[in-house]
Amino acid sequence: MPSLLTSHERQSDPFEGIRILGWVKMSLLDYPGKVASTLFFEGCNLRCPYCHNPDLVVSSRSGNEDLVDPGEVLSYLETYRRMLEGVCITGGEPLLQPGLPALCDAIRTLGLQVKVDTNGSLPDALGGLVRDRLVNYVAVDIKGPPGKIRAITGSRVAEESLIQSVEATVRLLQGSGLPYELRTTVVPGLLEREDLLAIGRWLQNGAKYVLQQFRPGRTLDPDLRTLRPHPPEYLRELSRELAGYFAECTVRGLG
């Protein structure tokens, strides 16, 4: 197989600015229905207190010594592409990475599919990937209903702008023909039953909605590290109540 990069591309470094801080080489959990390799990108424009990847959001690293080399990733994917089906690109917020389209293109060139996880705040960046057919599946984290998103995420952006970005992201996906999911992490004290129903009314007619169990132990806000998650039956009941708003509504992370 020819090299993925031409000599000109190698000189100009199409992956400049990409900061991969974690890599699970093979996973059955991160890309629904597929064996995937998962890349964790540094940096996020939100500060969700329950985030379980705090090192990606607020990094203490000043240099590049801990970064994963994209070339090493592509070499691995080329070697094992007959065992793998896709790559999950997550974070942090991976759409902040300027070299992401080039990396997605290189992954697609290998015949692998690409899943992108996003917080829904960057519809233009996602739209570029969709337009250029560089993504196959998108998961959008819906942080809360209108009126609570800014408070939950600690964003400096106005609430109305956050709402508009999420709505633009969902409209983009609804018109794209791509498989996608909307998902919400249900954190006790941050989101109540009525908040989840409000999300259902707001974003109804989406293809798939996933309620994710909150995971304590390693969170951005230390006060949440010992917070007890909701009982599984509580989430299952919420899922049943929300089922009428979406084509599919499921619960994840109970096991």
C-alpha positions as CSV (number, residue, x, y, z in Angstrom):
1,M,0.0,0.0,0.0
2,P,1.4,3.5,-0.8
3,S,2.3,5.9,1.9
4,L,-0.7,7.8,3.3
5,L,1.3,11.0,3.1
6,T,3.0,12.6,0.1
7,S,6.5,14.2,0.6
8,H,4.8,17.6,0.5
9,E,2.3,16.6,3.1
10,R,5.0,15.2,5.3
11,Q,6.9,18.5,5.1
12,S,3.8,20.6,5.8
13,D,2.6,18.3,8.6
14,P,-1.1,17.9,8.0
15,F,-1.6,16.8,11.7
16,E,0.0,20.0,13.1
17,G,-1.7,21.0,16.3
18,I,-3.2,17.6,17.0
19,R,-2.8,16.7,20.7
20,I,-3.7,13.1,21.4
21,L,-3.2,12.3,25.1
22,G,-4.7,8.9,25.3
23,W,-5.2,5.8,23.2
24,V,-7.1,2.6,23.7
25,K,-5.8,0.5,20.8
26,M,-8.8,-1.9,20.7
27,S,-12.3,-1.4,22.3
28,L,-15.7,-3.0,22.0
29,L,-17.4,-0.2,24.0
30,D,-16.7,3.2,22.3
31,Y,-18.2,2.7,18.8
32,P,-21.6,1.0,18.9
33,G,-21.5,-2.4,17.2
34,K,-17.9,-2.1,16.0
35,V,-14.4,-3.1,17.1
36,A,-12.6,0.2,17.3
37,S,-9.5,2.0,18.3
38,T,-10.2,5.1,20.6
39,L,-8.2,8.3,20.5
40,F,-8.6,10.9,23.4
41,F,-7.8,14.5,22.4
42,E,-6.7,17.2,24.8
43,G,-8.7,20.4,25.3
44,C,-12.3,21.3,25.8
45,N,-14.3,24.5,25.7
46,L,-16.6,23.4,28.5
47,R,-16.0,22.6,32.2
48,C,-18.6,20.0,33.1
49,P,-18.0,19.1,36.8
50,Y,-18.8,15.5,36.3
51,C,-16.3,15.0,33.4
52,H,-14.5,11.7,33.9
53,N,-11.5,12.7,31.7
54,P,-10.3,15.8,33.8
55,D,-6.7,15.4,32.5
56,L,-7.9,16.1,29.0
57,V,-9.9,19.2,30.0
58,V,-7.3,20.8,32.4
59,S,-3.9,19.5,31.4
60,S,-0.9,20.0,33.7
61,R,1.4,19.2,30.7
62,S,3.4,22.0,29.2
63,G,5.3,20.1,26.5
64,N,4.7,17.3,24.0
65,E,6.4,14.4,25.8
66,D,3.2,12.6,26.6
67,L,1.5,13.1,23.3
68,V,0.7,10.2,21.1
69,D,2.2,10.5,17.6
70,P,-0.5,10.5,14.9
71,G,1.9,8.7,12.6
72,E,2.2,5.9,15.2
73,V,-1.5,5.6,15.3
74,L,-1.9,5.4,11.6
75,S,0.9,2.8,11.4
76,Y,-1.0,0.7,14.0
77,L,-4.3,1.1,12.2
78,E,-2.7,0.1,8.9
79,T,-1.3,-3.1,10.5
80,Y,-4.5,-4.1,12.2
81,R,-7.2,-2.8,9.9
82,R,-8.4,-6.3,9.2
83,M,-9.2,-6.7,12.9
84,L,-10.6,-3.2,13.4
85,E,-13.7,-1.7,12.0
86,G,-13.4,1.9,13.1
87,V,-11.9,4.7,15.2
88,C,-13.6,6.6,17.9
89,I,-12.4,10.2,18.2
90,T,-13.2,11.6,21.6
91,G,-11.9,14.0,24.3
92,G,-12.1,16.6,25.6
93,E,-13.7,18.2,22.6
94,P,-11.9,16.8,19.5
95,L,-13.5,19.3,17.1
96,L,-11.2,22.0,18.5
97,Q,-8.2,20.2,16.9
98,P,-7.1,22.0,13.7
99,G,-5.6,18.9,12.1
100,L,-8.6,16.7,12.7
101,P,-10.0,16.6,9.2
102,A,-6.6,15.4,7.8
103,L,-6.5,12.7,10.4
104,C,-10.0,11.6,9.7
105,D,-9.2,11.5,6.0
106,A,-6.1,9.3,6.6
107,I,-8.2,6.9,8.7
108,R,-10.9,6.7,6.1
109,T,-8.2,6.1,3.4
110,L,-7.4,2.9,5.4
111,G,-11.0,1.7,4.9
112,L,-11.9,2.3,8.6
113,Q,-15.0,4.2,9.8
114,V,-14.8,7.2,12.0
115,K,-17.0,8.1,15.0
116,V,-16.7,11.5,16.6
117,D,-17.9,12.5,20.1
118,T,-18.8,16.2,20.5
119,N,-20.5,18.5,23.0
120,G,-22.5,20.1,20.2
121,S,-21.0,23.5,20.5
122,L,-19.1,23.5,17.2
123,P,-21.6,22.8,14.4
124,D,-19.4,24.5,11.7
125,A,-16.4,22.2,12.5
126,L,-18.7,19.2,12.5
127,G,-20.3,20.4,9.3
128,G,-17.0,20.4,7.5
129,L,-16.4,16.7,8.4
130,V,-19.9,15.8,7.3
131,R,-19.6,17.7,4.1
132,D,-16.3,16.1,3.2
133,R,-17.6,12.6,4.2
134,L,-14.9,12.2,6.8
135,V,-17.2,10.9,9.6
136,N,-19.6,7.9,9.8
137,Y,-21.2,8.2,13.2
138,V,-21.6,11.1,15.6
139,A,-22.4,11.1,19.3
140,V,-23.5,14.5,20.8
141,D,-23.5,15.1,24.5
142,I,-26.6,17.1,25.5
143,K,-25.6,18.7,28.8
144,G,-29.0,19.8,29.8
145,P,-32.2,21.6,28.7
146,P,-32.4,25.2,27.6
147,G,-31.9,27.5,30.6
148,K,-29.4,25.1,32.4
149,I,-26.7,24.4,29.8
150,R,-24.4,27.3,30.8
151,A,-24.7,26.6,34.5
152,I,-24.0,22.9,34.1
153,T,-21.0,23.3,31.7
154,G,-19.4,26.3,33.3
155,S,-19.2,27.9,29.9
156,R,-18.5,31.6,29.4
157,V,-20.7,31.6,26.3
158,A,-24.2,33.1,26.6
159,E,-27.0,30.5,27.2
160,E,-28.8,31.5,24.0
161,S,-25.6,30.9,21.9
162,L,-25.1,27.5,23.5
163,I,-28.7,26.6,22.7
164,Q,-28.4,27.7,19.1
165,S,-25.2,25.7,18.6
166,V,-26.8,22.5,19.9
167,E,-29.8,23.0,17.7
168,A,-27.6,23.7,14.7
169,T,-25.7,20.5,15.4
170,V,-28.8,18.4,15.7
171,R,-30.3,19.9,12.6
172,L,-27.1,19.1,10.7
173,L,-27.2,15.5,11.8
174,Q,-30.9,15.1,11.1
175,G,-30.3,16.2,7.5
176,S,-27.1,14.3,7.0
177,G,-28.3,10.8,6.6
178,L,-25.6,9.7,9.1
179,P,-26.3,7.5,12.1
180,Y,-26.0,9.5,15.3
181,E,-27.0,9.5,18.9
182,L,-27.8,12.2,21.4
183,R,-26.8,11.3,25.0
184,T,-27.0,12.8,28.4
185,T,-25.1,11.9,31.6
186,V,-27.6,11.9,34.4
187,V,-25.9,13.4,37.4
188,P,-27.8,13.5,40.7
189,G,-28.4,17.1,41.8
190,L,-27.6,18.6,38.4
191,L,-30.4,17.0,36.3
192,E,-33.8,16.1,37.6
193,R,-36.6,14.1,35.9
194,E,-38.3,17.2,34.6
195,D,-35.0,18.4,33.0
196,L,-34.7,15.1,31.1
197,L,-38.3,15.4,29.9
198,A,-37.6,19.0,28.8
199,I,-34.7,17.7,26.7
200,G,-37.1,15.2,25.1
201,R,-39.5,18.0,24.2
202,W,-36.7,20.2,22.9
203,L,-34.9,17.7,20.7
204,Q,-37.7,15.2,19.9
205,N,-37.6,13.3,16.6
206,G,-33.9,12.5,17.1
207,A,-32.9,9.1,15.9
208,K,-31.5,7.8,19.2
209,Y,-31.2,9.1,22.8
210,V,-29.1,7.6,25.4
211,L,-29.2,8.1,29.1
212,Q,-25.7,7.6,30.6
213,Q,-25.1,6.6,34.2
214,F,-23.0,9.0,36.1
215,R,-19.6,7.6,37.1
216,P,-18.0,8.9,40.4
217,G,-14.5,8.3,41.4
218,R,-12.6,10.5,38.9
219,T,-14.4,13.8,38.1
220,L,-13.3,17.3,37.3
221,D,-15.1,18.6,40.4
222,P,-13.6,16.8,43.5
223,D,-17.0,17.2,45.3
224,L,-18.6,14.7,42.9
225,R,-16.1,12.0,43.3
226,T,-18.0,10.3,46.1
227,L,-21.5,11.2,44.8
228,R,-23.8,8.1,44.6
229,P,-25.3,7.5,41.1
230,H,-29.0,7.1,40.6
231,P,-30.3,3.5,41.0
232,P,-30.5,1.7,37.7
233,E,-34.3,1.4,37.8
234,Y,-34.5,5.2,38.0
235,L,-32.8,5.5,34.7
236,R,-34.8,2.7,33.1
237,E,-38.0,4.4,34.2
238,L,-36.8,7.7,32.7
239,S,-35.9,5.9,29.5
240,R,-39.5,4.6,29.3
241,E,-40.9,8.1,29.8
242,L,-38.7,9.5,27.1
243,A,-39.3,6.8,24.6
244,G,-42.1,8.7,22.9
245,Y,-39.8,11.6,21.9
246,F,-37.2,9.6,20.0
247,A,-37.0,6.7,17.6
248,E,-34.9,4.8,20.2
249,C,-34.2,5.5,23.8
250,T,-31.7,3.4,25.8
251,V,-29.7,3.4,29.0
252,R,-25.9,2.9,29.1
253,G,-23.4,2.3,31.8
254,L,-25.4,0.3,34.3
255,G,-23.1,-2.7,34.3
